[in-house]
């Protein structure tokens, strides 16, 4: 069962600045317990300018992919990994690249997460601040070309340009990329499942600050941006008491969506629906807390309903566990007498259809194996019975030339209580009483 996930985020900017300072001066700050922690172990400024880091894009149109591979190489170096050369345009492609849309806005590669942020109105000071927070660099894009912004040295911004496969001043990059025309950037937003003993970008250094968020629109679509520049994606958020779900690309979801094998539904506003939902002329029940679509039996406000594997509320006959149930037009489970298809049926207190003999008050009824109520003559275990149109069994009375005893069974080859003889067939022998 899907459970509501409440988001609690901690700002990473202050931590990253502290980390970059450690990288420059080689000091060892204390963690939350006051213990010394070695940050950016084994990395130096020159390590991050190693010519082996730079890559040339394989084909036109994949500048963002090759720039991101270089960024992840530098992030790996900063975390003391020796396998950073294994990070290539080809190795990250399955995780990072969408054949129809290009570099994904959010993705995970190994133990690192990458996120995207819009950066309209950029300038040199903005890019310098980004480098202070991200010594591994950030991938910047101006809609024509992408490069990896690597460092700010001696008053000059440098980049690794995949068009040339080298590090050079940003002003010498391909296709006019400069500090004032950047539209968006990608950055390493966090690390996950770090090897034991290694630090992550989420090490607690300095005071924690609550990160706030705001809605951002693009045409008719929406996403939710956090104040640290990251976006909600592939998650469900509780915002002011309302649940919203965002897909892997960060878009607010509307309509049906699937998570961990369970279906949910978001209205046109993006709010996750709960309770009753009518969609396409069909009724569904969504868990009141999580919004998860229910299947099978569900009790709603004291009434039982059955929801098929599709989630659709059942009406009419339902077979469950070998027993038959009748769901009224409202979807409510029926008990007692039910008239369906021109026949009467009786549903027990559990809702299960009755078969065989049933007694209601002082009256006996016989339900066929199909559940349909018997009327008229009916042979049961070799004996004949007669049932009124109401289904009530007749007893101690004549029906035509046949007499029904106190048990309801037709008498044969005997004298009836009122003195008439009946043959082996049960029929009156036609003689006057007492003869």
N, C-alpha and C positions, 0 to 999 in steps of 0.2 A: 504494500500500500504506500502510495506516495505520501510523504509528509511534507508539510510546509517548511520551507527553508528560510530562516531569517538571516539577513546579511549583516555581518559585522566586519567592517574593514578597518585596517590601520594604515595610516599614511606611510609611504615609503620614501618620500622625497628627502626628509631630514636624515633618514638612515643612509640613503644612497650618497648624500653629500658627505657624511661622516666617513663612509667607506672610501670615497674618492680621495679624501684627505689622507686616510691611512695609506692608500696606494702611493700617494706622492711622497709622504715623509717617512713611511715605513714604521709608524708607531702601531701599538697594539691596544685598542680601546677595551674597556671592560664591558662584559655583557650584563644582563639584568641581575645576575647574582654577584657581580663584582669581580668575576674571574676574567683573566686576560684571554682574549680571543684573537687569533691571528687571522686578519682579513686580507683577501687578495693574495694569498700565500704564493710565493715563488714568481710573482709577476712584477715586471718593471716597466718603465715607460718605453724602453727600447723593445721589450718583448711584444708590446702592442703595435710596434711599427715594423715588425718582422716582414720582409718582402714575401715570405712564403704564405702569409695570411691572405694576400690579395688574390682575387679570382677575376677571370674574364667571363662575361656572360656567354652562354653557349650559342644562343640564337637571339635575334632581335625580339624585343617584347618581354624578355625575362630579366630585365635590369633589377627589378625589385627582388626577385628570387635570389640572384647571385649576391646582391648587396646584403640581404638578410643572412645568407650563409656566412658571409664575412663577419657580420655582427655576432652571430652565434659562435664563431671561432674565437673571437676576442673574449666573449663572455666565458667560454670554456677555459681559456688561458687564465683569466682572472680568478677562476675557481680551482686553479692548480691541476687541471686535467691535462694529461699528456697525449690524449687521443684527438686533439682538436683538428688535426689534419683530415680526420675521417668525415668531418662536416663539410659537405659539398653541396653544390646546387642540386645534384642528382639525389643525394641522400635525404634532403629535406623536402623534396618535391611532393611526395605523396601526402605529407602532413600539411604543407604550406600552400600548395598551389591548387587553384580551382581552374580547370581548363576553360570554363566559360567566363570567369570573372577576374582571373589573375591572382595575385597574392591575397590570401585570406586575411580578413581583419583580425582574427584571433585564431591561434593554433598552438599546439604543444609539440615540442620536439625533444625527445629524451626527457631530461629533467628540467627543461626550461619552457616557459610560456611566453608567447609574443602577442602584443596587443597593438592596435592602430589608433591614432588620434588625428582629428582634423587640426590643421595649423594655419588657417587663413590669417593674413595680416602678420606674417612672420617678419623678423628682422634679425640682425646679427646678435643683439643682446639676448633674444629669445633662444637662439641656437646655442650660445655660450652657456646659458643657464641649463639647457638640456644636457650638455656635455658634463656639467658639474654633477648632475644627478645620474648620468649614465656613462661612466668611463669606458664601457664597452663600445660606445657609439650608438647612433640612431640612424635608421634608414630614412632619408628625406626624399620627397617626390614632388615634382612640379607639374604633373600631368604629362610631361614629355619624356622625362628620364628620372631615374632614381640613382642615388649614390649613398654610400655609407659615410656619414659625418663622423670623423675619427677623433679630432683633437683641435684645441685652440692653443697654438704655440707662437710665442713672440709676436702676438697681435694679429696672427693670421689663422683663419679657419681652414682646416685641411679635410680632405675626403678621400675615400677609396672609390675610384670610378670603375665600375665593371666594363665600361666601354674600352678602357685602356689596360685594365688589370694592374693598376699601380695606385700609390698614394700621391696626391698633388693638392695644391691650393684649391679651395672650393671655386674660386673665380676662374680657374682653368678647366673646370669640369665640362663634360659634353652637354650639348643641347640646352645651353643657357641656364643651367641650375645655379641659383645664387641665393644669398641669405634673405632676399626680399620677395621671392616668388614661390615659396614652399607651400604646398596645399595640404599635405598630410605627412605623418611620420609613423614608423613602427619602432617599437622598443621592447627590450626584454623586461616583462612586467613582473615576473616572479620565477622562483624555482620550485620544483616539486620533487619529492622523493630523493632528496640529496643523499649521497653516500654518508654513512655514519662517520662523524668526526669532521665533516666539511661544513662550512658556513653556507647559508643561503642568503639571497637578497632580502629575506624577511627576518634576518637576525635583529633582535631588539636593541637598537642603539639610539639613545636619546629618548625623549618623551613621545608617547603615542598620541596621535591627533586623530580625532574622528573625521572621516572623509564624508562629505556630503555629495549629493547628486542632483541632476536636473534633467528634464526631458529635452530631447533634441529631435527636430523633425527634418526629413529629407523628402520633399514632395508630399506624398500622402502617407509616408511611412515614418515610424518613430523608433528611437532607441534611447537608452538611459546612460548618461555620461557622468562619471564620478569626477570629483574635483582634482584627483591626481592625474586625470587625463585618460584613464582606462574606461572601458564600457562594460555594462552588464551583458553577459552572453552565456548561452547554454545553461540557464538557471532560471529559477522562479524567485521573484522578490516580493516581499510584503512592503508595500509603500503606502503609508498612511492607512493601514488596515485593509488594503485591497491587494490581491495577488495579481502579479503580471508575469508572463513568461517570455523569455528572450531566446531566440534560436542561436545556433553556433556562430552565426555572423553578427549577432547583436541586435537583429531586428525584433521589434515587438511583435508577438505572434497573435493572430486572430483566427477564429475558426477552430477546427479540430487539430490537436497535436498529440504526438505519442512520446512518452518518456518511460523507459524501463519496462516496456511491455504494457503500460497502462495509458488509456486515452483520457484526454482533458479537452475542455472547450473554452475558448476565450471569445468574449463578445466583440463587437466592432470597436469598442473603446479599448480593447486589450485586457479588460478585467477578466480574470478567470472565473467562470460561472460555477455556482454551486446550487444544489437543490434541483428542482424540476427544470428541465430544458426541453423545448419543442424545437426540433430541427428537421427540416424536410418532411413535415407532417408526422413525424415520429417523436414519441416522448422518451426521454432518458432521465435517469436519476444520477446526479453527481454528488459525491460525498460532501456533506456540509462544511467540513473543515478544509480538506485538501482540493476538492473539485474533481477527484478521480472518478471516472465513469464506473458505475456499478454493474455487475452481471450476477445472474442467479437470483436467489431470494433476498428481498430487502423489505424490512418493516419501516414504513413511513407514517408518522403520526398515528401509530396504533393499527395500521392496515398493512397487510402483506401484499407485495407485488412481486412479479417475476420478470427479470430482464434477461433477454436472450444473449447469446455470446457476442452479438453485435452491439449490445447495450440497449437495444430497442425494447420498450415495455411490451410485454406479451398481453394479448387479449385472446379469448377463445381457449381451445384446449392446449394444455401443456403436459408433456410427459417428463417426469423427473424421477429417477431412481426406480423406474418400473411402475410408478403410480401416476394416474391421470388427475389433473386439476383443471378447474374451469375458472378463467379469469374474465371478469365482467368487462363491458365496454370501457369502463373507467380504469381498467387494469387491476381492480381490487380482487383479491382471492374470494371466490364464492364458497359459501357453506349452505347446507340445507338443499331444498329443491331447486333444480335448474332445468329450464326448458331450452333445448338446443336441437336444431335440425329436425323439429317435429316430434321429438321424444323427450320424456322426462327422465332426469337423472337425480341421484341423491349424493350430495357431497358431505362427508363426515366433518366433525368439528375441526379436524386437521386440514380440511380442504380436499383430502383424497377422495376420489370417486368410489362409491360403494358398489359391491357386487354380491350376489347371493341373497340370503334372507336378511331383512332388517326389520326391527320392531320399533314403531313409533307410538308411544302410549300403549293402548291395547290392540293396535292394528298391526298386522303383518303385511309386508310387501316383499316381492321377489324382483331382484334386479338381475337381468341377464349378464352373461360374461362380458358383454359390451358395455355394461353399466345401464343400459336402457331399462326402464321400468316395464314389467310384464303386465299385460291385460288379457282378458279372455282365458281360454283354456291353455294350460301349460303343464307339460309332463316333466316331473323332477324326480330323479332316482327311481324311475319306473312307476310313479304314482301321478295321478292327474289332479290338478288344482284349477280353480277358476278365480279370476281376479276382475273386480269391477273396473270400469273405465278410469276410476280414481286411483287404481293400483291396489286398493285394499283387497285382501284375500277374503273370499266368502267361506263361511263355515255354517254347519247345522242348518242347511237349507237345500231345497230342490233348485236345480238349474236345468230347466227342461225336464227330461226324463231321467236325470241323474241326481244323486243325492250326495252332498258333501258333509262329511262327519265333523266332529268338534275340532279335529286337527286341521281341517280344511281339505284333507285327502278324500277323493271320491270313494264311496263304499262299493264293494263288489261281492256278488254271491252271498248275500246276507239279507236280513230283514231290517228295514230302516226303523228309526225310533218311532215313527208314526205308523208302522205296521205294514209297509209295502215291501215286497220282495224285489231285489235287484239281481240281475244275472251276473255272470263272470265278467261281462263287458261293462258292468256298472249300470246298464239300462234297466229301467222298470220292466218287469215281465208282462205288464199289461193286465194282470189280474186285479180283481177287486180286493180291497184291503181285507186281510184276514183269510182269504182263500188259499 
